[in-house]
Amino acid sequence: MSKQIETVAIIGGGPSGAMLGALLAKHGYKAAIFHTDKRPPLIVGESLLPAVIPYLRKLGIEDEIKSFSIYKPGATVCLNLNEVISASFAFADGRLPDYAYNTPRDLFDQSVLNAARSAGATIFNFSAKLEKADAPDTVKLSRETLDKAGGFFGNGPDLIVDASGRLRLISRLLDTPFKEGGRHDVALFAHLSDVMMNDVGHIHLDLLTKGWSWRIPLPGRVSLGVVINPEHLKQYGNGIEEQFDGYVREEPSLRAYSKSATRISPVVKYNNYQIIPERMHGPGWAMVGDSAGFVDPVFSSGLYLGMKGASELFKAICDATNRGMLRYEQGRHVELKKWQGVMEDSSICIARGRSTRIIRSERRWRSASASALQGSSPVKRWTTAST
Ligand SMILES: Cc1cc2nc3c(=O)[nH]c(=O)nc-3n(C[C@H](O)[C@H](O)[C@H](O)COP(=O)(O)OP(=O)(O)OC[C@H]3O[C@@H](n4cnc5c(N)ncnc54)[C@H](O)[C@@H]3O)c2cc1C
């Protein structure tokens, strides 16, 4: 890529696509985001890292996010009902905020998309269709999509960005190579009222006899998700509601945390896997967010990686050289690899339930976050307490 880019089509209006659209529009690019509201009733990814806050500030939406979210001062890992490790985000030496938020994703995503619109990005509320183009390794918007966009792109945009999340539209279309991780769990999650929490505002990660779960406090409710090998769920019934309710009832710690709880939403299922594409850009196209790599949700890194990736891709687009795109891709690979290391450590600790492993995993998490954020350290101290 060496031609100056003027028009950019972004496929997907999730946080990564919307962040990129906002940055491009603000800097005078002609950017449009294709966005469809066809999403599950609950969207997974409700726990933010402190590292996301600078991006919310950049978009000017932190106060809005704060108004519908829960203040999050740290994280709690429950090895079992008696062994609890609490980590605070304090003492970040001013280089990182010492807090984050737990946020309803529908509202969060809407705020980021509104920020893109306010910055001047055009939002098309329909699904974009991509096709292979004539030249090898290239893609184009379908004629129908271009027509529906009312001539916005003329014969086509200078750059197409795949921000379609785990649909990975360009990867699938061009059959680009990727590395897959070993885990293939499923995540079932729902919102419940009156779930017990150990620490106010913290995300809670619970080691279970099979797999792990999250408890994320949201206004008036708690998001409870179990991440588990699907084989273990079959004994609880066929449907995801039966499986979720049955598992929460039978698993000792979840039973204790939810003894007064009521499920107040449908259950939603996500497949949990790791995929890192070998290539994140090509002639006239690039990928950002989950479509440019997904490692694992255990340490809430997804939105941070997506928003940071959008910010880095924006720089590469401004650079308008192949070198800029290569730098973008290399940077993403380095970062994804670091987080993958954190995930691998944590998988071992989940499998073995060993607190020493958790401490080691925490150190790597700290190092991954720190290097990503110019040397700051979000967690200074871990304390062990009994409930
Ligand atoms: C079980 C689980 C738990 C997680 N928990 C967390 C967490 O606590 N914290 C965290 O930070 N992350 C978490 N994540 C990850 C997080 O959800 C993602 O990293 C994040 O949503 C990625 O944002 P994105 O914008 O790249 O993609 P998405 O949020 O998936 O957005 C992509 C958008 O593109 C749209 N789209 C797709 N195709 C088209 C098309 N053809 N035309 C128009 N629009 C299209 C989709 O409808 C969607 O709106 C979790 C993930 C999983 C699986």
The ligand as a MOL file (V3000), in Angstrom:
LIG
                    3D

  0  0  0     0  0            999 V3000
M  V30 BEGIN CTAB
M  V30 COUNTS 53 58 0 0 0
M  V30 BEGIN ATOM
M  V30 1 C -16.9710 -15.3700 26.6620 0
M  V30 2 C -16.3530 -14.0190 26.3670 0
M  V30 3 C -16.1990 -13.0810 27.3930 0
M  V30 4 C -15.6010 -11.8330 27.1310 0
M  V30 5 N -15.4420 -10.9430 28.1550 0
M  V30 6 C -14.7840 -9.7810 27.9190 0
M  V30 7 C -14.6020 -8.8230 28.9630 0
M  V30 8 O -15.0550 -9.0120 30.0860 0
M  V30 9 N -13.9320 -7.6750 28.6810 0
M  V30 10 C -13.4490 -7.4130 27.4120 0
M  V30 11 O -12.8200 -6.3630 27.2070 0
M  V30 12 N -13.6580 -8.3000 26.3950 0
M  V30 13 C -14.3140 -9.4460 26.6210 0
M  V30 14 N -14.5390 -10.3070 25.5830 0
M  V30 15 C -14.0690 -9.9310 24.2420 0
M  V30 16 C -14.9140 -8.8110 23.6530 0
M  V30 17 O -16.2660 -9.1680 23.6640 0
M  V30 18 C -14.4240 -8.5060 22.2400 0
M  V30 19 O -13.0160 -8.4390 22.2360 0
M  V30 20 C -14.9770 -7.2100 21.6780 0
M  V30 21 O -16.3740 -7.2420 21.5840 0
M  V30 22 C -14.3710 -6.9830 20.2850 0
M  V30 23 O -14.9170 -5.8380 19.6980 0
M  V30 24 P -14.9800 -5.7290 18.1070 0
M  V30 25 O -15.4780 -4.3490 17.8080 0
M  V30 26 O -13.7010 -6.1580 17.5120 0
M  V30 27 O -16.0600 -6.8170 17.6430 0
M  V30 28 P -17.5920 -6.9560 18.0080 0
M  V30 29 O -17.8920 -6.3550 19.3220 0
M  V30 30 O -17.9280 -8.3990 17.8060 0
M  V30 31 O -18.3220 -6.0870 16.9010 0
M  V30 32 C -18.3820 -6.5120 15.5700 0
M  V30 33 C -19.6280 -5.8970 14.9340 0
M  V30 34 O -19.6110 -6.1170 13.5210 0
M  V30 35 C -20.9330 -6.3570 13.0950 0
M  V30 36 N -20.8630 -6.9820 11.7730 0
M  V30 37 C -20.3680 -8.1910 11.4700 0
M  V30 38 N -20.4890 -8.4100 10.1360 0
M  V30 39 C -21.0460 -7.3040 9.6130 0
M  V30 40 C -21.4190 -6.9100 8.2880 0
M  V30 41 N -21.2330 -7.7220 7.2240 0
M  V30 42 N -21.9720 -5.6930 8.1030 0
M  V30 43 C -22.1800 -4.8570 9.1450 0
M  V30 44 N -21.8400 -5.1760 10.4310 0
M  V30 45 C -21.2890 -6.3760 10.6450 0
M  V30 46 C -21.4870 -7.2400 14.2160 0
M  V30 47 O -22.8990 -7.2450 14.1770 0
M  V30 48 C -20.9340 -6.5080 15.4400 0
M  V30 49 O -21.8000 -5.4770 15.8320 0
M  V30 50 C -15.1720 -11.5310 25.8150 0
M  V30 51 C -15.3750 -12.4580 24.7840 0
M  V30 52 C -15.9610 -13.6930 25.0460 0
M  V30 53 C -16.1630 -14.6710 23.9250 0
M  V30 END ATOM
M  V30 BEGIN BOND
M  V30 1 1 1 2
M  V30 2 1 2 3
M  V30 3 2 2 52
M  V30 4 2 3 4
M  V30 5 1 4 5
M  V30 6 1 4 50
M  V30 7 2 5 6
M  V30 8 1 6 7
M  V30 9 1 6 13
M  V30 10 2 7 8
M  V30 11 1 7 9
M  V30 12 1 9 10
M  V30 13 2 10 11
M  V30 14 1 10 12
M  V30 15 2 12 13
M  V30 16 1 13 14
M  V30 17 1 14 15
M  V30 18 1 14 50
M  V30 19 1 15 16
M  V30 20 1 16 17
M  V30 21 1 16 18
M  V30 22 1 18 19
M  V30 23 1 18 20
M  V30 24 1 20 21
M  V30 25 1 20 22
M  V30 26 1 22 23
M  V30 27 1 23 24
M  V30 28 2 24 25
M  V30 29 1 24 26
M  V30 30 1 24 27
M  V30 31 1 27 28
M  V30 32 2 28 29
M  V30 33 1 28 30
M  V30 34 1 28 31
M  V30 35 1 31 32
M  V30 36 1 32 33
M  V30 37 1 33 34
M  V30 38 1 33 48
M  V30 39 1 34 35
M  V30 40 1 35 36
M  V30 41 1 35 46
M  V30 42 1 36 37
M  V30 43 1 36 45
M  V30 44 2 37 38
M  V30 45 1 38 39
M  V30 46 1 39 40
M  V30 47 2 39 45
M  V30 48 1 40 41
M  V30 49 2 40 42
M  V30 50 1 42 43
M  V30 51 2 43 44
M  V30 52 1 44 45
M  V30 53 1 46 47
M  V30 54 1 46 48
M  V30 55 1 48 49
M  V30 56 2 50 51
M  V30 57 1 51 52
M  V30 58 1 52 53
M  V30 END BOND
M  V30 END CTAB
M  END
